[in-house]
């Protein structure tokens, strides 16, 4: 799905950039152009970034560790 029509940036491209280490919308704009024109895509782009980085969050302490020993 296209997130930024002005620059032709897809959700998949945003996910790839986020997985490569992009953590902020401003950095995403520099790398892809998302939001640099009209800005109507910024909320959707921010949501995709949050989804990618939220999926990598590991709860601490790890539940398995409480059963060890």
ROLUM-269620 format. One record per atom (N, C-alpha, C, O, CB): residue in one letter; x, y, z. Coordinates in steps of 0.1 Angstrom, whole numbers, always signed. Glycine has a CB too. Layout:
resn: A px: X py: Y pz: Z .
...
//
This chain:
resn: X px: +8 py: -12 pz: +0 .
resn: X px: +0 py: +0 pz: +0 .
resn: X px: +9 py: +12 pz: +0 .
resn: X px: +19 py: +13 pz: +7 .
resn: X px: -10 py: +0 pz: +12 .
resn: X px: +5 py: +22 pz: -8 .
resn: X px: +12 py: +35 pz: -8 .
resn: X px: +9 py: +43 pz: +4 .
resn: X px: -3 py: +45 pz: +8 .
resn: X px: +9 py: +43 pz: -21 .
resn: X px: +19 py: +48 pz: +11 .
resn: X px: +17 py: +56 pz: +23 .
resn: X px: +19 py: +71 pz: +19 .
resn: X px: +11 py: +80 pz: +23 .
resn: X px: +27 py: +53 pz: +34 .
resn: X px: +29 py: +74 pz: +10 .
resn: X px: +32 py: +87 pz: +5 .
resn: X px: +30 py: +87 pz: -10 .
resn: X px: +39 py: +82 pz: -17 .
resn: X px: +47 py: +91 pz: +9 .
resn: X px: +20 py: +93 pz: -14 .
resn: X px: +17 py: +94 pz: -28 .
resn: X px: +26 py: +104 pz: -35 .
resn: X px: +30 py: +103 pz: -47 .
resn: X px: +2 py: +98 pz: -31 .
resn: X px: +30 py: +115 pz: -28 .
resn: X px: +38 py: +125 pz: -34 .
resn: X px: +52 py: +119 pz: -38 .
resn: X px: +57 py: +124 pz: -49 .
resn: X px: +41 py: +136 pz: -24 .
resn: X px: +57 py: +110 pz: -31 .
resn: X px: +70 py: +104 pz: -34 .
resn: X px: +70 py: +90 pz: -37 .
resn: X px: +80 py: +83 pz: -40 .
resn: X px: +80 py: +106 pz: -22 .
resn: X px: +58 py: +84 pz: -38 .
resn: X px: +56 py: +70 pz: -42 .
resn: X px: +63 py: +60 pz: -32 .
resn: X px: +68 py: +50 pz: -37 .
resn: X px: +62 py: +68 pz: -55 .
resn: X px: +61 py: +63 pz: -20 .
resn: X px: +67 py: +54 pz: -9 .
resn: X px: +57 py: +45 pz: -4 .
resn: X px: +46 py: +49 pz: +0 .
resn: X px: +74 py: +63 pz: +2 .
resn: X px: +60 py: +32 pz: -4 .
resn: X px: +51 py: +22 pz: +1 .
resn: X px: +53 py: +18 pz: +16 .
resn: X px: +64 py: +22 pz: +22 .
resn: X px: +52 py: +9 pz: -8 .
resn: X px: +43 py: +12 pz: +22 .
resn: X px: +45 py: +7 pz: +35 .
resn: X px: +56 py: -3 pz: +36 .
resn: X px: +64 py: -3 pz: +46 .
resn: X px: +31 py: +0 pz: +40 .
resn: X px: +58 py: -11 pz: +26 .
resn: X px: +69 py: -21 pz: +26 .
resn: X px: +83 py: -14 pz: +27 .
resn: X px: +92 py: -18 pz: +34 .
resn: X px: +68 py: -30 pz: +14 .
resn: X px: +84 py: -3 pz: +19 .
resn: X px: +96 py: +5 pz: +19 .
resn: X px: +99 py: +11 pz: +33 .
resn: X px: +110 py: +11 pz: +37 .
resn: X px: +96 py: +15 pz: +8 .
resn: X px: +89 py: +16 pz: +39 .
resn: X px: +90 py: +22 pz: +52 .
resn: X px: +95 py: +11 pz: +62 .
resn: X px: +103 py: +13 pz: +71 .
resn: X px: +77 py: +28 pz: +57 .
resn: X px: +89 py: -1 pz: +61 .
resn: X px: +92 py: -12 pz: +70 .
resn: X px: +107 py: -16 pz: +68 .
resn: X px: +114 py: -18 pz: +78 .
resn: X px: +83 py: -24 pz: +68 .
resn: X px: +111 py: -16 pz: +56 .
resn: X px: +125 py: -20 pz: +53 .
resn: X px: +135 py: -10 pz: +58 .
resn: X px: +145 py: -13 pz: +64 .
resn: X px: +127 py: -21 pz: +38 .
resn: X px: +132 py: +3 pz: +57 .
resn: X px: +140 py: +14 pz: +62 .
resn: X px: +140 py: +13 pz: +78 .
resn: X px: +151 py: +15 pz: +84 .
resn: X px: +135 py: +28 pz: +58 .
resn: X px: +129 py: +11 pz: +84 .
resn: X px: +128 py: +10 pz: +98 .
resn: X px: +136 py: -2 pz: +103 .
resn: X px: +143 py: -1 pz: +113 .
resn: X px: +113 py: +8 pz: +103 .
resn: X px: +135 py: -14 pz: +96 .
resn: X px: +143 py: -25 pz: +100 .
resn: X px: +158 py: -23 pz: +98 .
resn: X px: +166 py: -30 pz: +105 .
resn: X px: +138 py: -37 pz: +93 .
resn: X px: +162 py: -14 pz: +90 .
resn: X px: +176 py: -11 pz: +87 .
resn: X px: +181 py: -1 pz: +97 .
resn: X px: +193 py: +3 pz: +97 .
resn: X px: +178 py: -5 pz: +73 .
resn: X px: +173 py: +4 pz: +107 .
resn: X px: +178 py: +12 pz: +117 .
resn: X px: +171 py: +26 pz: +119 .
resn: X px: +175 py: +33 pz: +128 .
resn: X px: +192 py: +14 pz: +116 .
resn: X px: +162 py: +29 pz: +110 .
resn: X px: +155 py: +42 pz: +111 .
resn: X px: +145 py: +42 pz: +123 .
resn: X px: +137 py: +33 pz: +124 .
resn: X px: +148 py: +46 pz: +98 .
resn: X px: +146 py: +52 pz: +132 .
resn: X px: +138 py: +52 pz: +144 .
resn: X px: +129 py: +64 pz: +145 .
resn: X px: +120 py: +65 pz: +154 .
resn: X px: +146 py: +51 pz: +156 .
resn: X px: +130 py: +74 pz: +136 .
resn: X px: +122 py: +86 pz: +137 .
resn: X px: +116 py: +90 pz: +124 .
resn: X px: +121 py: +86 pz: +113 .
resn: X px: +131 py: +98 pz: +143 .
resn: X px: +106 py: +98 pz: +125 .
resn: X px: +99 py: +102 pz: +113 .
resn: X px: +108 py: +112 pz: +105 .
resn: X px: +108 py: +112 pz: +93 .
resn: X px: +86 py: +109 pz: +116 .
resn: X px: +116 py: +120 pz: +112 .
resn: X px: +125 py: +130 pz: +105 .
resn: X px: +135 py: +122 pz: +98 .
resn: X px: +139 py: +126 pz: +86 .
resn: X px: +131 py: +139 pz: +115 .
resn: X px: +141 py: +112 pz: +103 .
resn: X px: +151 py: +104 pz: +96 .
resn: X px: +144 py: +97 pz: +84 .
resn: X px: +150 py: +95 pz: +74 .
resn: X px: +157 py: +93 pz: +106 .
resn: X px: +132 py: +92 pz: +86 .
resn: X px: +125 py: +86 pz: +75 .
resn: X px: +123 py: +95 pz: +64 .
resn: X px: +123 py: +91 pz: +52 .
resn: X px: +111 py: +80 pz: +80 .
resn: X px: +120 py: +108 pz: +67 .
resn: X px: +118 py: +118 pz: +57 .
resn: X px: +131 py: +120 pz: +49 .
resn: X px: +131 py: +121 pz: +37 .
resn: X px: +113 py: +131 pz: +63 .
resn: X px: +142 py: +121 pz: +56 .
resn: X px: +155 py: +122 pz: +49 .
resn: X px: +158 py: +111 pz: +40 .
resn: X px: +164 py: +113 pz: +30 .
resn: X px: +166 py: +124 pz: +60 .
resn: X px: +155 py: +99 pz: +45 .
resn: X px: +158 py: +87 pz: +37 .
resn: X px: +149 py: +84 pz: +25 .
resn: X px: +153 py: +79 pz: +15 .
resn: X px: +158 py: +75 pz: +46 .
resn: X px: +136 py: +87 pz: +27 .
resn: X px: +126 py: +84 pz: +17 .
resn: X px: +119 py: +95 pz: +10 .
resn: X px: +113 py: +94 pz: -1 .
resn: X px: +117 py: +74 pz: +22 .
resn: X px: +118 py: +107 pz: +17 .
resn: X px: +111 py: +118 pz: +12 .
resn: X px: +96 py: +118 pz: +18 .
resn: X px: +89 py: +127 pz: +15 .
resn: X px: +110 py: +118 pz: -3 .
resn: X px: +93 py: +108 pz: +26 .
resn: X px: +79 py: +108 pz: +32 .
resn: X px: +77 py: +120 pz: +40 .
resn: X px: +85 py: +124 pz: +48 .
resn: X px: +78 py: +95 pz: +41 .
resn: X px: +66 py: +127 pz: +37 .
resn: X px: +61 py: +139 pz: +44 .
resn: X px: +68 py: +152 pz: +40 .
resn: X px: +65 py: +162 pz: +46 .
resn: X px: +64 py: +137 pz: +59 .
resn: X px: +77 py: +151 pz: +30 .
resn: X px: +84 py: +163 pz: +27 .
resn: X px: +76 py: +173 pz: +18 .
resn: X px: +79 py: +185 pz: +17 .
resn: X px: +97 py: +160 pz: +19 .
resn: X px: +65 py: +168 pz: +12 .
resn: X px: +56 py: +177 pz: +4 .
resn: X px: +44 py: +182 pz: +12 .
resn: X px: +45 py: +192 pz: +19 .
resn: X px: +52 py: +170 pz: -9 .
resn: X px: +33 py: +174 pz: +11 .
resn: X px: +21 py: +179 pz: +17 .
resn: X px: +20 py: +175 pz: +32 .
resn: X px: +13 py: +181 pz: +40 .
resn: X px: +9 py: +173 pz: +10 .
resn: X px: +27 py: +164 pz: +36 .
resn: X px: +26 py: +160 pz: +50 .
resn: X px: +15 py: +152 pz: +54 .
resn: X px: +14 py: +148 pz: +66 .
resn: X px: +27 py: +172 pz: +58 .
resn: X px: +5 py: +149 pz: +45 .
resn: X px: -7 py: +141 pz: +49 .
resn: X px: -4 py: +127 pz: +53 .
resn: X px: -12 py: +120 pz: +59 .
resn: X px: -17 py: +142 pz: +38 .
resn: X px: +8 py: +122 pz: +49 .
resn: X px: +12 py: +108 pz: +52 .
resn: X px: +19 py: +106 pz: +65 .
resn: X px: +22 py: +95 pz: +69 .
resn: X px: +20 py: +103 pz: +41 .
resn: X px: +22 py: +117 pz: +72 .
resn: X px: +31 py: +116 pz: +84 .
resn: X px: +25 py: +107 pz: +95 .
resn: X px: +32 py: +99 pz: +101 .
resn: X px: +34 py: +129 pz: +89 .
resn: X px: +12 py: +108 pz: +97 .
resn: X px: +6 py: +99 pz: +108 .
resn: X px: +7 py: +85 pz: +104 .
resn: X px: +11 py: +76 pz: +113 .
resn: X px: -9 py: +103 pz: +109 .
resn: X px: +4 py: +81 pz: +92 .
resn: X px: +5 py: +67 pz: +87 .
resn: X px: +19 py: +62 pz: +88 .
resn: X px: +22 py: +51 pz: +92 .
resn: X px: -1 py: +65 pz: +73 .
resn: X px: +29 py: +70 pz: +83 .
resn: X px: +43 py: +67 pz: +83 .
resn: X px: +48 py: +64 pz: +98 .
resn: X px: +55 py: +55 pz: +100 .
resn: X px: +51 py: +77 pz: +76 .
resn: X px: +44 py: +73 pz: +107 .
resn: X px: +47 py: +72 pz: +121 .
resn: X px: +42 py: +59 pz: +127 .
resn: X px: +48 py: +52 pz: +135 .
resn: X px: +42 py: +84 pz: +129 .
resn: X px: +30 py: +56 pz: +123 .
resn: X px: +23 py: +43 pz: +128 .
resn: X px: +31 py: +31 pz: +123 .
resn: X px: +33 py: +22 pz: +131 .
resn: X px: +9 py: +43 pz: +123 .
resn: X px: +35 py: +31 pz: +111 .
resn: X px: +43 py: +20 pz: +105 .
resn: X px: +56 py: +18 pz: +113 .
resn: X px: +60 py: +7 pz: +117 .
resn: X px: +46 py: +21 pz: +90 .
resn: X px: +63 py: +29 pz: +115 .
resn: X px: +75 py: +29 pz: +123 .
resn: X px: +73 py: +23 pz: +137 .
resn: X px: +81 py: +15 pz: +142 .
resn: X px: +81 py: +43 pz: +125 .
resn: X px: +62 py: +27 pz: +143 .
resn: X px: +59 py: +22 pz: +157 .
resn: X px: +56 py: +8 pz: +156 .
resn: X px: +60 py: +0 pz: +166 .
resn: X px: +47 py: +30 pz: +163 .
resn: X px: +49 py: +3 pz: +146 .
resn: X px: +46 py: -11 pz: +145 .
resn: X px: +59 py: -20 pz: +144 .
resn: X px: +60 py: -30 pz: +150 .
resn: X px: +37 py: -14 pz: +133 .
resn: X px: +68 py: -15 pz: +135 .
resn: X px: +80 py: -22 pz: +133 .
resn: X px: +88 py: -23 pz: +146 .
resn: X px: +93 py: -33 pz: +150 .
resn: X px: +89 py: -16 pz: +122 .
resn: X px: +90 py: -12 pz: +153 .
resn: X px: +98 py: -11 pz: +165 .
resn: X px: +91 py: -17 pz: +177 .
resn: X px: +97 py: -22 pz: +186 .
resn: X px: +103 py: +3 pz: +168 .
resn: X px: +78 py: -16 pz: +177 .
resn: X px: +70 py: -22 pz: +188 .
resn: X px: +71 py: -37 pz: +187 .
resn: X px: +70 py: -44 pz: +198 .
resn: X px: +56 py: -18 pz: +187 .
resn: X px: +72 py: -43 pz: +176 .
resn: X px: +72 py: -58 pz: +174 .
resn: X px: +85 py: -63 pz: +179 .
resn: X px: +86 py: -75 pz: +182 .
resn: X px: +71 py: -61 pz: +160 .
resn: X px: +96 py: -55 pz: +180 .
resn: X px: +109 py: -59 pz: +185 .
resn: X px: +111 py: -57 pz: +200 .
resn: X px: +121 py: -61 pz: +205 .
resn: X px: +120 py: -52 pz: +178 .
resn: X px: +101 py: -52 pz: +207 .
resn: X px: +102 py: -49 pz: +221 .
resn: X px: +101 py: -62 pz: +228 .
resn: X px: +92 py: -70 pz: +226 .
resn: X px: +91 py: -39 pz: +226 .
resn: X px: +111 py: -65 pz: +237 .
resn: X px: +111 py: -77 pz: +245 .
resn: X px: +108 py: -73 pz: +259 .
resn: X px: +114 py: -64 pz: +265 .
resn: X px: +125 py: -84 pz: +244 .
resn: X px: +98 py: -80 pz: +265 .
resn: X px: +94 py: -76 pz: +279 .
resn: X px: +106 py: -81 pz: +289 .
resn: X px: +111 py: -92 pz: +287 .
resn: X px: +81 py: -83 pz: +283 .
resn: X px: +109 py: -72 pz: +298 .
resn: X px: +119 py: -75 pz: +308 .
resn: X px: +113 py: -75 pz: +322 .
resn: X px: +105 py: -66 pz: +324 .
resn: X px: +131 py: -65 pz: +307 .
resn: X px: +116 py: -84 pz: +331 .
resn: X px: +125 py: -95 pz: +329 .
resn: X px: +118 py: -106 pz: +320 .
resn: X px: +105 py: -106 pz: +320 .
resn: X px: +129 py: -101 pz: +342 .
resn: X px: +125 py: -114 pz: +314 .
resn: X px: +120 py: -124 pz: +305 .
resn: X px: +112 py: -134 pz: +314 .
resn: X px: +118 py: -139 pz: +324 .
resn: X px: +131 py: -131 pz: +297 .
resn: X px: +100 py: -138 pz: +310 .
resn: X px: +92 py: -147 pz: +318 .
resn: X px: +99 py: -160 pz: +320 .
resn: X px: +97 py: -167 pz: +330 .
resn: X px: +79 py: -149 pz: +311 .
resn: X px: +107 py: -165 pz: +310 .
resn: X px: +114 py: -178 pz: +311 .
resn: X px: +124 py: -178 pz: +323 .
resn: X px: +126 py: -188 pz: +329 .
resn: X px: +120 py: -181 pz: +298 .
resn: X px: +130 py: -166 pz: +325 .
resn: X px: +141 py: -165 pz: +335 .
resn: X px: +136 py: -168 pz: +349 .
resn: X px: +143 py: -172 pz: +358 .
resn: X px: +148 py: -152 pz: +334 .
resn: X px: +123 py: -164 pz: +351 .
resn: X px: +118 py: -166 pz: +365 .
resn: X px: +116 py: -181 pz: +368 .
resn: X px: +114 py: -185 pz: +380 .
resn: X px: +105 py: -159 pz: +366 .
resn: X px: +116 py: -190 pz: +358 .
resn: X px: +114 py: -204 pz: +360 .
resn: X px: +127 py: -211 pz: +359 .
resn: X px: +128 py: -223 pz: +362 .
resn: X px: +105 py: -210 pz: +349 .
resn: X px: +138 py: -204 pz: +357 .
resn: X px: +151 py: -211 pz: +356 .
resn: X px: +157 py: -213 pz: +370 .
resn: X px: +152 py: -207 pz: +380 .
resn: X px: +161 py: -202 pz: +348 .
resn: X px: +166 py: -222 pz: +371 .
resn: X px: +173 py: -226 pz: +383 .
resn: X px: +166 py: -235 pz: +392 .
resn: X px: +171 py: -239 pz: +402 .
resn: X px: +177 py: -214 pz: +391 .
//
